[in-house]
Each structure stands twice: as C-alpha cells, then as structure tokens.
Amino acid sequence: MDKKSSIVVLPILILILVTGFYLRCESVINTEVINPLRADAGQYFMYAYNLRHKHAYSHQVGSPGDLDSPVKPDAVRSPGYPLFLSLFVDGLPNKRTISWILFSQMIISTLTIFVAFLLFEKFLSPLWSLGIALLVALSPHLIVSNSYILSETLFCFLLVVLGWVMSLFGKKPSPWLGVAIGVAMGIAALIRPSLQFFPFILALFLMFHYGWKMGIRYSGVMLLGFSLAFLPWIGRNMATLGIATDNRLMANFLHHGMYPDFMYKGIPQSHGFPYRYDPRAEEIAEDPPSVLKEISNRFSQAPSRHAKWYLLDKPRVFWSWNIIQGSGDAFVYPVSSSPYFHNTFFRITHKWMYVLHYPFVVLALFGCFMAWFPLTRIGLTQGSLLVARFCSLLLIYYTLIHMAGAPFPRYSVPLRPFLYGMAMFTPYILVRCIHKKAVVP
C-alpha cells in the first residue's frame, strides 16, 4: 500500500475498527448468557481451574463440594483454550473472572479485524480488503461468540494470524517464516484438533507451488515448526495417560454427523441432537471403528439417502446461518438479553449480514475454485496466488472434514473471515479480467 492510497485507506480502516470494537463492547456488556458455564464452557473452565490450582489437566470437578480434592488427568479436550483461560481463572467461578475472559475475547476479536485486513491486502487491493474487514467487523456470529466461554474467538484469531504469516511468506519466502507458519498451525491445532491434519496437506501444496527442491525445504521447516508446538501435547499424553490422544471426541464427531438431516428416524424433536434419541448411541460411539462400521451398515441399507446427506446436505448445513445445535440464529447458549434484540444499529447490521450470507457462500465457492486458475496473466503475482490458494485450501479442508463428521454451523464461525475473503475474491478477479480485457482460461 503506497502513501497516496494510505491517506484514504487508513481513516476508513480506523472507522471500521472503531465500529467493530463498539459492536463487540456493547455485545459483551449487554448480553446476558443463561448459565454461561454449561456443557463445553463448564469443561473448559474446570480444565483452567485444575491447571491453575491443582497443576493437573483434567475437566473433573473432584469430590462434591470439595474443589480442592485430587482429580484424574485426561486428554478429552486439547489444551489451547484452557491454557488461555488459566490466565484469568484465579478461583471459583464468579462474575469478575467471567467478565475479564469476555473482555479479553472482545479485544482479540477486534484485533482479528485488523489482521484480516493485513492478510487480504496482500493479494487484493486495499479497498477490497477494507470491504472484507467491514464484513468481519459486522458479522453477528463473530460478535456474539465473544460472550461465550468457548474457543471460537481465539481460534478465529489464530487462523487469521496464520493466514497473515502465510501472506508474508508468499511475498518473501524464508525458512524462518516457514517455521512461524508451522508454529502458528500447531498452536491453533491445540485449540481445535481438527486442524492437526492440515499441515500435511499444506506441505504437499508448498511442493506443488515451489517445485520439489524448494518445496521440500519449505515443507520441512513448516512441519518442524508444527511439531515444536504440537508434539509436546502428544508427549504429555503418552507420559501421563499412555495414549497419544483420546478418541472420544473423534468418535462423537463421526457419530453425531451420521444422522440424515440431524434427526433420528425423522423425529422433529430430535433435530440437532439425534444421538440422544438413539437407544444404541452408547454402543455405536464406543470408538471410531465402531462408528465407521455403523455408518457403513446404514449406507448399505439406504445408500441414496445417506449419499445425499454426506455429499450434498452436509456442506450446505455446515455453511448455514443458524447455529443448529444451539439457541438459534448466532447464539450458541440461550441468552436473556442481547443488543440484537433491541438496538437499532445491531438489528440493521444483523439484517444486512443475514441477507448477504448465502450469496457470500456461493461467491466463496466460486472464489475457491477460481484461485487455482493461472491468474498471473491478469496481474496477480505468484505470491498473491499462494495466499489465495491457501485460503481456498483451508475452506475446502474444513468443508471436507465436516462432511465426514458433524457439520454443525458453529464450527464454521471461525472461518468467516476466510469465507468473506474468498467471496470478495470472485468479483475482484472478474473486475480485473474486464479491466485487463483478458479472459481467465
């Protein structure tokens, strides 16, 4: 970005950041979550409490009424988010501790807007990147997520930081930036373990982009960085539990996603939680192989129905607006109050983002495929293409992962900045084609 364009861009970017900060601040202050430490949030909090006070990684509460009693270590959830929470959890749950957590997430979410601009400015023009930053700033899902003690906000930030480091690497590749990419992925995978397979796909992509000689070098240092960040967790599990990882979440992930339309035998009341209505749920979810066996059996009994669910319906559900396994709309846990219920500005921005959501999903789909065309003839550099293809690869990877498992829309929330980026990439390329009087092959 040159000095001339910065005169225009910087004031607009500051205005977007101020707007995003206002929305997040107002949301955190005026959103009242009913029982904020329920389900996943309660487990995360207990992990943090036990880490801080018992020096044990466990989500157990201990003996009833005695939080100082010993707990048994486990590895059900990855440690990234509990480690973050442990910075604030200095005792039993109270409003002060929860407020500090939520306000820190509000700051992180605002920083996400700025880093998203830096990321997409590397392969789009500054004005297009401002549009993406505005969408990130206004996204109700990214705003509401700050009010929950859940990992969405932190994971979204780390994904965007990963993309930004990747953009620096695309502009000027170096082994040190390769290590930084790997470390960023390792830290992010400690928050959401679904990312742990992505480094190997990215390694293949780097070899494809840079050729065998340079690609193997960059892939090697990237995987080294990932190992430095992620393998200590595996080592801890082996030393403490005798296993590399706990497969319960993987079994549940596959199990919860195997029911067509998220319903058990079409029962409307089971929507979102079909496994709770399945009398064989415990038997099916014993371990990943037993879930895969059950899925195979159900495919053989009703192949067309399950093929439609896995290949067509799951991607649509994953990128849908409503949080299915939650309180509806952008809310995961029920809330008794929110600015989205009464604040005019919040309601207007919510309406805009809701109307634009599905067009953005379609545009992002086209953008993900267009990124793999040889677009250098319309002025994109190889470095810009590297970043665009990285964003495309990340969205495709997560869509495929959730096509195999549970496609709950909540898990697509941290990907919203990349969704908006690839959605804007489509018209950006079309405008460049028209401007350059070129046709993309």
LINJOSUL-V736764 format. One record per residue. N is the residue number from 1. PHI is phi in whole degrees, -180 to 180 (NA if undefined). OMEGA is omega in whole degrees, 0 to 359 (* if undefined). NEAR is the number of other ideal C-beta (glycine too) atoms within 12 Angstrom. Layout:
N,PHI,OMEGA,NEAR  N,PHI,OMEGA,NEAR
//
This chain:
1,NA,182,21  2,-81,184,10  3,-65,182,10  4,-65,180,10  5,-72,180,19  6,-65,178,17  7,-62,179,13  8,-87,188,18  9,-71,186,26  10,-60,178,20  11,-61,179,14  12,-68,179,23  13,-63,178,33  14,-62,178,21  15,-62,178,19  16,-64,180,29  17,-64,178,29  18,-64,178,20  19,-63,179,28  20,-62,179,37  21,-65,179,27  22,-60,181,26  23,-61,181,41  24,-71,180,40  25,-65,180,24  26,-62,181,27  27,-66,181,44  28,-64,183,37  29,-70,190,20  30,-108,173,25  31,-100,179,40  32,-109,180,23  33,-85,178,34  34,-77,182,19  35,53,186,18  36,-66,182,31  37,-105,176,31  38,-83,170,21  39,47,184,25  40,-57,182,30  41,-61,178,33  42,-65,177,26  43,-65,179,29  44,-58,182,40  45,-65,181,37  46,-68,174,35  47,-58,181,39  48,-65,179,39  49,-61,182,35  50,-67,176,33  51,-62,186,31  52,-75,190,25  53,-109,182,22  54,-120,180,26  55,53,178,14  56,-133,179,29  57,-94,184,36  58,-157,177,30  59,-99,180,36  60,-71,177,24  61,-82,184,25  62,99,180,20  63,-64,180,12  64,-55,178,8  65,80,181,9  66,-134,182,13  67,-74,178,22  68,-92,180,16  69,-72,181,17  70,-62,178,17  71,-129,181,24  72,-93,179,19  73,-60,177,25  74,-148,180,27  75,-141,182,33  76,-64,180,29  77,-117,179,37  78,-69,193,40  79,-87,188,40  80,-58,183,35  81,-70,174,42  82,-58,176,40  83,-62,176,26  84,-63,181,33  85,-64,183,40  86,-63,175,28  87,-67,186,18  88,-114,186,29  89,-80,182,32  90,-105,180,18  91,178,179,17  92,-67,181,21  93,-58,175,28  94,-152,184,17  95,-62,181,14  96,-65,180,15  97,-63,181,26  98,-62,179,32  99,-63,178,22  100,-63,178,22  101,-63,183,40  102,-66,179,36  103,-69,176,24  104,-65,177,25  105,-67,176,40  106,-61,178,35  107,-66,180,24  108,-60,180,34  109,-66,176,44  110,-68,176,37  111,-62,179,32  112,-60,179,47  113,-60,182,44  114,-66,181,33  115,-66,177,36  116,-62,177,48  117,-62,180,43  118,-61,180,34  119,-63,188,41  120,-78,175,45  121,-67,181,34  122,-75,179,36  123,-132,170,42  124,-119,177,39  125,-72,180,29  126,-57,182,28  127,-67,176,23  128,-64,180,32  129,-68,174,38  130,-63,177,36  131,-62,178,31  132,-66,178,48  133,-60,178,42  134,-64,179,32  135,-64,177,41  136,-63,181,50  137,-65,186,39  138,-93,186,37  139,-58,180,44  140,-59,181,39  141,-65,179,44  142,-72,178,45  143,-77,183,49  144,-65,183,44  145,-60,179,42  146,-68,183,45  147,-87,180,46  148,-113,174,48  149,-87,181,42  150,-134,192,43  151,-85,186,44  152,-57,184,42  153,-62,182,43  154,-67,180,40  155,-66,178,42  156,-60,179,43  157,-60,182,41  158,-68,175,35  159,-64,180,46  160,-68,175,43  161,-62,176,32  162,-58,178,48  163,-62,180,46  164,-66,177,37  165,-62,178,36  166,-63,179,44  167,-69,175,39  168,-66,178,29  169,-64,179,36  170,-63,180,34  171,-75,181,23  172,-148,183,17  173,-61,174,29  174,-155,178,19  175,-59,181,20  176,-66,176,19  177,-68,175,28  178,-61,176,36  179,-63,181,27  180,-62,176,30  181,-60,180,45  182,-63,179,40  183,-63,179,31  184,-60,178,40  185,-66,180,46  186,-63,178,36  187,-64,180,35  188,-63,180,39  189,-69,175,37  190,-75,175,37  191,-95,176,38  192,-126,185,38  193,-63,178,36  194,-61,180,33  195,-82,191,36  196,-66,178,33  197,-90,185,22  198,-64,180,36  199,-56,181,37  200,-73,174,22  201,-69,179,28  202,-65,177,38  203,-61,177,31  204,-63,179,22  205,-64,179,32  206,-64,177,36  207,-69,176,22  208,-66,186,22  209,-77,186,30  210,-101,184,26  211,88,188,14  212,-62,188,14  213,-65,180,12  214,-74,182,20  215,-62,180,23  216,-68,179,19  217,-68,181,22  218,-68,178,37  219,-64,181,33  220,-63,181,24  221,-71,177,29  222,-65,179,44  223,-67,175,32  224,-63,179,26  225,-61,179,34  226,-63,180,38  227,-63,180,25  228,-61,182,24  229,-86,190,33  230,-98,186,35  231,-66,175,24  232,-57,177,22  233,-66,177,33  234,-64,178,26  235,-62,178,17  236,-61,181,24  237,-63,180,26  238,-64,183,15  239,-73,186,15  240,-91,188,22  241,-113,182,22  242,80,178,12  243,-134,180,18  244,-76,181,20  245,-157,177,29  246,-89,186,28  247,-86,184,25  248,-63,180,23  249,-66,177,28  250,-64,178,31  251,-62,179,32  252,-65,180,29  253,-60,178,28  254,-71,183,34  255,-66,184,38  256,-67,181,34  257,-97,186,39  258,-91,183,42  259,-92,179,42  260,-55,180,31  261,62,180,27  262,56,178,34  263,-132,175,25  264,-90,180,27  265,52,175,19  266,73,180,16  267,-74,184,17  268,-57,182,14  269,-65,182,14  270,-87,186,23  271,-60,181,24  272,93,182,31  273,-135,185,25  274,-63,182,31  275,-65,179,31  276,-71,182,21  277,-99,182,20  278,-86,181,24  279,-65,180,12  280,-100,187,21  281,-58,182,24  282,-65,179,17  283,-66,182,16  284,-65,187,30  285,-90,181,31  286,-60,176,20  287,-162,182,21  288,-55,179,25  289,-60,180,17  290,-68,177,23  291,-68,180,36  292,-62,177,25  293,-64,180,21  294,-66,178,29  295,-62,178,31  296,-61,179,17  297,-63,182,17  298,-71,175,28  299,-63,181,21  300,-69,180,14  301,-80,181,13  302,-141,188,19  303,-63,184,17  304,-67,181,15  305,-64,182,22  306,-75,176,25  307,-64,178,18  308,-63,180,18  309,-64,184,30  310,-75,188,33  311,-94,184,20  312,-113,187,18  313,-76,183,25  314,-61,177,36  315,-61,179,29  316,-64,180,27  317,-65,182,36  318,-57,182,36  319,-99,180,39  320,-78,185,30  321,-79,187,33  322,-74,173,29  323,-75,187,31  324,-65,182,35  325,-90,183,31  326,-169,185,33  327,-94,179,27  328,100,181,22  329,56,181,28  330,-96,188,40  331,-96,178,36  332,-86,176,38  333,-96,181,31  334,-61,177,22  335,-126,178,28  336,-92,177,16  337,-154,178,20  338,-164,175,34  339,-58,178,30  340,-69,178,33  341,-87,189,19  342,-141,183,14  343,-77,185,22  344,-60,181,13  345,-63,178,19  346,-62,182,29  347,-66,179,19  348,-66,181,17  349,-65,177,30  350,-62,181,31  351,-63,179,18  352,-60,184,20  353,-68,178,33  354,-66,180,23  355,-64,184,13  356,-84,190,27  357,-58,185,32  358,-69,171,19  359,-58,178,23  360,-65,179,38  361,-62,179,31  362,-66,179,21  363,-62,179,30  364,-65,177,40  365,-60,177,25  366,-64,180,26  367,-61,180,38  368,-63,179,36  369,-81,180,23  370,-63,182,32  371,-62,184,37  372,-94,173,26  373,-81,178,25  374,-76,188,17  375,-92,180,33  376,-65,182,19  377,-71,176,18  378,-105,170,25  379,107,178,22  380,-79,178,31  381,-81,176,19  382,-62,177,23  383,-65,177,24  384,-65,178,32  385,-64,178,34  386,-58,182,38  387,-69,179,41  388,-61,181,43  389,-72,174,38  390,-61,179,44  391,-61,178,47  392,-62,182,37  393,-62,181,35  394,-64,179,40  395,-66,179,42  396,-64,180,30  397,-58,182,31  398,-69,176,38  399,-64,180,33  400,-66,179,23  401,-59,183,32  402,-84,168,33  403,-71,178,28  404,-78,182,29  405,-114,183,32  406,-90,183,37  407,-89,180,38  408,-65,182,32  409,-58,178,37  410,-55,184,41  411,-76,176,41  412,-90,183,45  413,-59,180,44  414,-64,181,42  415,-91,185,46  416,-56,178,48  417,-57,179,50  418,-73,175,46  419,-60,180,49  420,-66,180,45  421,-64,181,47  422,-74,174,47  423,-66,179,39  424,-74,179,41  425,-63,181,44  426,-62,178,34  427,-66,178,25  428,-60,180,35  429,-67,180,39  430,-63,178,22  431,-64,179,20  432,-65,179,27  433,-63,180,22  434,-67,182,14  435,-64,181,13  436,-87,182,17  437,54,180,10  438,-122,177,20  439,-116,178,15  440,-68,181,24  441,-67,*,12
//
